Amino acid sequence: MTTIRNLCCNDLLDISHMIMGIPESMSPLSHYMLNMAECPNYCLVAVAPGNRIKGYFTALSEGKGKEKRCEISEMNYCYPRENIGHTAEMLVKTLDETADKMHHVNYLEVDVPSDSCYLKMFKNIGYACNKEYFDVVDRELINMTTLRKNLSGRGLHLLAEAAAI
């Protein structure tokens, strides 16, 4: 049985082996701490019995009004990429619910390599291709896909009602 909960600072020590060697201009741990400080409800971790971390992701909320969106900025799982299974789906669905019900986000976005198993997983849970582009990752040209899932947009309905009054 896996539990989904918010990522905390102690978890960063447990996941440090998962993020070693990620080339970024900013240290990955400080990047995660920044995301945790700005959007704590969007930083989630899947924990197995014995407090073993199975996977995690961080996301950020951006924009206002009808452009309010949530972008998954980082995701990682302890299992081979071909077998991410239901853990990844549980994390994403938890983010969907949190963003929609608590923060009235209008849509969620994620950028994934076009040839990854993440692409199939996100499409299976309701994400659609928004755009395709090329990016340089680790000095290699990669075909990337931006996936988007529209949410209920409760914030838009509240803005429309306020404007009508």
LUMMARBA-52578 format. One record per residue (C-alpha): residue number from 1; x, y negated, z. Coordinates in pm, 1 decimal. Each point is the difference from the previous one (the first is absolute). Example, Ala and Ser with C-alpha at 12.3 -4.5 7.8 and 13.67 -1.06 7.14 Angstrom:
<pts>
<pt seq="1" u="1230.0" v="450.0" w="780.0"/>
<pt seq="2" u="137.0" v="-344.0" w="-66.0"/>
</pts>
This chain:
<pts>
<pt seq="1" u="0.0" v="0.0" w="0.0"/>
<pt seq="2" u="134.1" v="-339.4" w="-99.9"/>
<pt seq="3" u="-74.4" v="-329.4" w="173.2"/>
<pt seq="4" u="1.9" v="-336.9" w="-177.9"/>
<pt seq="5" u="103.6" v="-296.7" w="213.5"/>
<pt seq="6" u="171.2" v="-338.2" w="-29.3"/>
<pt seq="7" u="374.9" v="1.6" w="-53.9"/>
<pt seq="8" u="192.1" v="-121.5" w="307.3"/>
<pt seq="9" u="362.2" v="-100.9" w="61.1"/>
<pt seq="10" u="89.2" v="337.5" w="153.8"/>
<pt seq="11" u="-112.5" v="167.5" w="-323.5"/>
<pt seq="12" u="267.1" v="-191.6" w="-190.2"/>
<pt seq="13" u="264.0" v="206.9" w="177.9"/>
<pt seq="14" u="-179.1" v="320.5" w="-100.7"/>
<pt seq="15" u="-31.6" v="-99.4" w="-366.5"/>
<pt seq="16" u="348.6" v="-147.1" w="-39.6"/>
<pt seq="17" u="122.1" v="326.9" w="-154.8"/>
<pt seq="18" u="-272.7" v="-34.2" w="-265.7"/>
<pt seq="19" u="111.1" v="-347.1" w="-109.5"/>
<pt seq="20" u="377.8" v="28.4" w="9.4"/>
<pt seq="21" u="152.7" v="-89.8" w="-332.6"/>
<pt seq="22" u="-285.6" v="-217.4" w="-124.1"/>
<pt seq="23" u="175.6" v="-288.9" w="-177.0"/>
<pt seq="24" u="-164.2" v="-329.0" w="86.4"/>
<pt seq="25" u="123.7" v="-349.3" w="57.4"/>
<pt seq="26" u="-150.3" v="16.4" w="348.4"/>
<pt seq="27" u="50.2" v="291.8" w="236.4"/>
<pt seq="28" u="-295.7" v="241.0" w="-31.7"/>
<pt seq="29" u="-57.2" v="-0.2" w="376.7"/>
<pt seq="30" u="-22.1" v="-379.3" w="18.1"/>
<pt seq="31" u="-233.4" v="6.4" w="-301.3"/>
<pt seq="32" u="-232.2" v="241.7" w="183.7"/>
<pt seq="33" u="15.7" v="-205.8" w="318.5"/>
<pt seq="34" u="-100.1" v="-309.0" w="-197.3"/>
<pt seq="35" u="-297.9" v="186.9" w="-150.8"/>
<pt seq="36" u="-97.1" v="130.7" w="345.2"/>
<pt seq="37" u="5.3" v="-354.7" w="140.3"/>
<pt seq="38" u="-203.3" v="-152.1" w="-286.6"/>
<pt seq="39" u="-255.1" v="277.6" w="-59.9"/>
<pt seq="40" u="7.2" v="255.5" w="283.7"/>
<pt seq="41" u="-327.5" v="166.6" w="-108.4"/>
<pt seq="42" u="150.0" v="77.4" w="-341.5"/>
<pt seq="43" u="306.1" v="186.9" w="127.7"/>
<pt seq="44" u="-107.8" v="359.1" w="57.8"/>
<pt seq="45" u="171.1" v="325.8" w="87.5"/>
<pt seq="46" u="-117.7" v="362.4" w="-19.1"/>
<pt seq="47" u="112.8" v="196.5" w="305.2"/>
<pt seq="48" u="-5.8" v="379.2" w="32.5"/>
<pt seq="49" u="-14.5" v="190.0" w="330.8"/>
<pt seq="50" u="321.3" v="-39.7" w="196.1"/>
<pt seq="51" u="12.0" v="-368.8" w="-105.8"/>
<pt seq="52" u="164.1" v="88.8" w="-334.6"/>
<pt seq="53" u="-50.1" v="-266.7" w="-263.4"/>
<pt seq="54" u="-132.0" v="143.0" w="-326.4"/>
<pt seq="55" u="-20.7" v="-326.1" w="-192.3"/>
<pt seq="56" u="-57.2" v="-372.5" w="22.3"/>
<pt seq="57" u="-71.0" v="-308.3" w="-202.5"/>
<pt seq="58" u="-6.0" v="-375.5" w="39.4"/>
<pt seq="59" u="-221.2" v="-250.6" w="-178.3"/>
<pt seq="60" u="-46.0" v="-375.6" w="-7.3"/>
<pt seq="61" u="-308.3" v="-215.4" w="-41.9"/>
<pt seq="62" u="25.5" v="-295.0" w="-237.9"/>
<pt seq="63" u="-223.1" v="-266.6" w="-150.3"/>
<pt seq="64" u="-325.8" v="-163.5" w="100.4"/>
<pt seq="65" u="-359.6" v="6.8" w="-117.4"/>
<pt seq="66" u="-64.7" v="220.8" w="-299.8"/>
<pt seq="67" u="374.6" v="58.4" w="-43.3"/>
<pt seq="68" u="46.0" v="149.4" w="348.1"/>
<pt seq="69" u="181.9" v="327.9" w="-52.5"/>
<pt seq="70" u="204.4" v="258.2" w="182.9"/>
<pt seq="71" u="314.0" v="139.6" w="-160.7"/>
<pt seq="72" u="165.4" v="324.5" w="110.5"/>
<pt seq="73" u="364.7" v="-100.5" w="15.4"/>
<pt seq="74" u="168.8" v="319.7" w="118.1"/>
<pt seq="75" u="-94.2" v="365.1" w="39.6"/>
<pt seq="76" u="199.2" v="305.6" w="93.1"/>
<pt seq="77" u="-79.5" v="360.9" w="84.7"/>
<pt seq="78" u="214.0" v="273.5" w="151.8"/>
<pt seq="79" u="-106.4" v="252.8" w="-260.8"/>
<pt seq="80" u="119.0" v="40.3" w="-358.5"/>
<pt seq="81" u="-170.0" v="-246.8" w="-234.0"/>
<pt seq="82" u="-184.4" v="280.9" w="-179.6"/>
<pt seq="83" u="-176.7" v="113.9" w="319.1"/>
<pt seq="84" u="-114.9" v="-315.0" w="177.5"/>
<pt seq="85" u="-336.4" v="157.4" w="67.7"/>
<pt seq="86" u="-277.4" v="-146.9" w="207.2"/>
<pt seq="87" u="221.3" v="-196.4" w="239.2"/>
<pt seq="88" u="61.1" v="-273.9" w="-256.5"/>
<pt seq="89" u="-368.3" v="-11.2" w="-90.0"/>
<pt seq="90" u="-97.4" v="-31.7" w="367.6"/>
<pt seq="91" u="238.3" v="-294.0" w="43.3"/>
<pt seq="92" u="-131.2" v="-179.0" w="-309.3"/>
<pt seq="93" u="-365.4" v="59.5" w="91.4"/>
<pt seq="94" u="66.2" v="-137.7" w="349.0"/>
<pt seq="95" u="150.9" v="-311.0" w="-158.1"/>
<pt seq="96" u="-301.1" v="-29.7" w="-233.6"/>
<pt seq="97" u="-241.1" v="1.9" w="293.8"/>
<pt seq="98" u="208.8" v="-240.2" w="209.6"/>
<pt seq="99" u="44.6" v="-249.2" w="-282.9"/>
<pt seq="100" u="-366.3" v="11.8" w="-102.8"/>
<pt seq="101" u="-178.8" v="2.9" w="334.8"/>
<pt seq="102" u="234.0" v="-192.6" w="229.7"/>
<pt seq="103" u="169.8" v="-248.9" w="-230.8"/>
<pt seq="104" u="-247.2" v="-37.5" w="-289.7"/>
<pt seq="105" u="263.4" v="60.3" w="-267.3"/>
<pt seq="106" u="-135.2" v="1.1" w="-357.0"/>
<pt seq="107" u="244.9" v="246.3" w="-153.8"/>
<pt seq="108" u="303.4" v="213.1" w="75.3"/>
<pt seq="109" u="303.9" v="32.3" w="-224.6"/>
<pt seq="110" u="300.4" v="228.2" w="-18.7"/>
<pt seq="111" u="290.7" v="26.7" w="-244.1"/>
<pt seq="112" u="117.3" v="354.9" w="-75.3"/>
<pt seq="113" u="230.3" v="155.8" w="-258.8"/>
<pt seq="114" u="-209.6" v="119.1" w="-296.4"/>
<pt seq="115" u="140.2" v="352.4" w="20.7"/>
<pt seq="116" u="-45.1" v="52.3" w="375.1"/>
<pt seq="117" u="-245.0" v="223.4" w="181.9"/>
<pt seq="118" u="-122.3" v="-312.2" w="181.6"/>
<pt seq="119" u="-166.1" v="-114.7" w="-322.5"/>
<pt seq="120" u="-223.8" v="308.0" w="-11.5"/>
<pt seq="121" u="-77.3" v="-20.5" w="372.5"/>
<pt seq="122" u="-105.9" v="-366.8" w="-16.6"/>
<pt seq="123" u="-215.6" v="61.7" w="-308.0"/>
<pt seq="124" u="-171.5" v="290.4" w="179.9"/>
<pt seq="125" u="-107.9" v="-230.3" w="285.0"/>
<pt seq="126" u="-145.2" v="-273.9" w="-217.6"/>
<pt seq="127" u="289.3" v="-220.1" w="-113.9"/>
<pt seq="128" u="10.2" v="-110.4" w="-364.9"/>
<pt seq="129" u="290.5" v="-114.7" w="-215.4"/>
<pt seq="130" u="22.2" v="-379.4" w="2.9"/>
<pt seq="131" u="322.0" v="-48.5" w="-198.0"/>
<pt seq="132" u="317.9" v="174.8" w="-109.1"/>
<pt seq="133" u="345.8" v="-155.4" w="-7.4"/>
<pt seq="134" u="368.7" v="83.7" w="10.5"/>
<pt seq="135" u="213.3" v="-63.3" w="308.9"/>
<pt seq="136" u="364.0" v="55.9" w="88.8"/>
<pt seq="137" u="36.2" v="231.9" w="300.7"/>
<pt seq="138" u="345.8" v="116.7" w="107.2"/>
<pt seq="139" u="143.2" v="-139.9" w="-327.0"/>
<pt seq="140" u="-238.9" v="214.4" w="-202.4"/>
<pt seq="141" u="-291.6" v="-116.2" w="-215.2"/>
<pt seq="142" u="-320.9" v="152.9" w="139.4"/>
<pt seq="143" u="-351.1" v="-6.6" w="-147.9"/>
<pt seq="144" u="-227.9" v="-123.2" w="282.0"/>
<pt seq="145" u="-377.8" v="-10.4" w="33.4"/>
<pt seq="146" u="-199.9" v="-238.6" w="216.6"/>
<pt seq="147" u="-311.0" v="170.5" w="135.4"/>
<pt seq="148" u="-295.9" v="-188.8" w="143.6"/>
<pt seq="149" u="-306.7" v="98.8" w="200.3"/>
<pt seq="150" u="-284.7" v="-246.9" w="40.0"/>
<pt seq="151" u="-162.8" v="-16.0" w="341.6"/>
<pt seq="152" u="-338.4" v="-137.3" w="102.2"/>
<pt seq="153" u="126.4" v="-359.5" w="17.4"/>
<pt seq="154" u="-195.2" v="-88.3" w="313.5"/>
<pt seq="155" u="201.0" v="-318.3" w="24.9"/>
<pt seq="156" u="-135.3" v="-109.7" w="-339.1"/>
<pt seq="157" u="-358.9" v="55.0" w="106.9"/>
<pt seq="158" u="54.1" v="-209.6" w="313.0"/>
<pt seq="159" u="159.3" v="-280.4" w="-204.8"/>
<pt seq="160" u="-290.3" v="6.7" w="-250.1"/>
<pt seq="161" u="-255.6" v="-16.7" w="282.6"/>
<pt seq="162" u="182.1" v="-291.0" w="165.4"/>
<pt seq="163" u="17.3" v="-189.0" w="-331.9"/>
<pt seq="164" u="-373.4" v="52.5" w="-58.9"/>
<pt seq="165" u="-92.5" v="-154.4" w="337.4"/>
</pts>
